[in-house]
Amino acid sequence: MNRSLSLLLAIFLLSVSFLSQAQSNADKYVFVISKVNYLKAINDAVSASKESGLNVEEVRVIFCGESVKAFEGEKNPIIEKALSEKRIHLYACGLSLEQMNVDPKVLPSNISVVRNGILEGMILEKQGYKVFDL
């Protein structure tokens, strides 16, 4: 009886382990970018990810440094295209906005501000995101 119970428990634990691995096959990425042109490559990669066998669930792009200047003036077509991809979420580094004298009021409503883009990337990495600094 004890062996049967132990065997059932082992099978249960193995099935739970496999199930949790199957659910975690979706990947989450964070890109901390210093140039807006990197966003085009990120958008292209996300669009082609499924054909490459990747299961991209979410991509967060944090604009840091000079890249925040892309929000000034006319709408940027690279940003507009990325905003149309539902898996891509854009963020602006508050410290970079201050340093580059970019008013946060010029940001599109669907772009959030994080206080420190580098710190945000570190926090997300701890939560399981794969982080790239470009």
LUMGU-763600 format. One record per residue (C-alpha): residue in one letter; x, y, z. Coordinates in steps of 0.5 Angstrom, whole numbers, padded with zeros to 4 digits, always signed. Example, Ala and Ser with C-alpha at 12.3 -4.5 7.8 and 13.67 -1.06 7.14 Angstrom:
REM residues 2
A+0025-0009+0016
S+0027-0002+0014
REM end
This chain:
REM residues 134
M+0000+0000+0000
N+0006+0005+0002
R+0009+0003-0005
S+0003+0005-0009
L+0002+0011-0005
S+0009+0013-0006
L+0008+0011-0014
L+0002+0015-0014
L+0005+0021-0011
A+0011+0021-0015
I+0007+0021-0022
F+0003+0027-0019
L+0009+0031-0018
L+0012+0029-0024
S+0006+0031-0028
V+0005+0038-0024
S+0013+0039-0026
F+0011+0038-0033
L+0005+0042-0033
S+0009+0048-0030
Q+0014+0047-0035
A+0009+0047-0041
Q+0006+0054-0038
S+0012+0057-0038
N+0014+0056-0045
A+0012+0063-0047
D+0017+0068-0046
K+0018+0075-0044
Y+0023+0080-0046
V+0025+0087-0044
F+0029+0091-0048
V+0033+0098-0046
I+0034+0102-0052
S+0038+0108-0053
K+0036+0109-0060
V+0029+0109-0063
N+0032+0105-0069
Y+0033+0099-0065
L+0025+0099-0064
K+0024+0097-0071
A+0029+0091-0070
I+0025+0089-0064
N+0018+0090-0068
D+0021+0086-0074
A+0023+0080-0069
V+0017+0080-0065
S+0013+0079-0072
A+0018+0074-0074
S+0018+0070-0068
K+0013+0065-0069
E+0016+0063-0075
S+0022+0062-0072
G+0019+0057-0066
L+0019+0062-0061
N+0013+0064-0056
V+0014+0071-0055
E+0008+0073-0050
E+0010+0080-0048
V+0016+0085-0050
R+0017+0091-0046
V+0021+0096-0049
I+0024+0102-0044
F+0027+0108-0048
C+0033+0111-0044
G+0038+0116-0046
E+0037+0120-0052
S+0032+0115-0055
V+0027+0119-0051
K+0028+0125-0056
A+0024+0121-0061
F+0017+0123-0057
E+0018+0130-0059
G+0015+0133-0065
E+0011+0129-0070
K+0009+0122-0069
N+0015+0117-0070
P+0013+0112-0075
I+0017+0107-0072
I+0014+0108-0065
E+0007+0108-0068
K+0008+0101-0072
A+0011+0098-0065
L+0005+0101-0061
S+0000+0097-0066
E+0003+0090-0064
K-0001+0088-0058
R+0005+0084-0055
I+0010+0090-0055
H+0009+0095-0049
L+0013+0102-0049
Y+0016+0105-0043
A+0020+0112-0042
C+0025+0113-0037
G+0023+0118-0032
L+0031+0120-0031
S+0032+0120-0038
L+0026+0125-0040
E+0029+0130-0034
Q+0036+0129-0037
M+0034+0130-0044
N+0029+0136-0042
V+0023+0132-0046
D+0016+0134-0042
P+0013+0127-0041
K+0006+0131-0043
V+0008+0129-0050
L+0008+0122-0049
P+0003+0118-0053
S-0003+0116-0047
N-0001+0109-0048
I+0007+0110-0046
S+0008+0109-0039
V+0014+0113-0035
V+0018+0109-0030
R+0022+0113-0026
N+0029+0109-0027
G+0029+0105-0034
I+0035+0101-0031
L+0032+0099-0025
E+0026+0097-0028
G+0030+0092-0032
M+0033+0089-0026
I+0027+0088-0023
L+0023+0085-0029
E+0029+0081-0030
K+0028+0078-0023
Q+0021+0077-0024
G+0023+0072-0030
Y+0024+0077-0036
K+0030+0076-0041
V+0033+0083-0041
F+0037+0086-0047
D+0041+0093-0046
L+0041+0096-0053
REM end
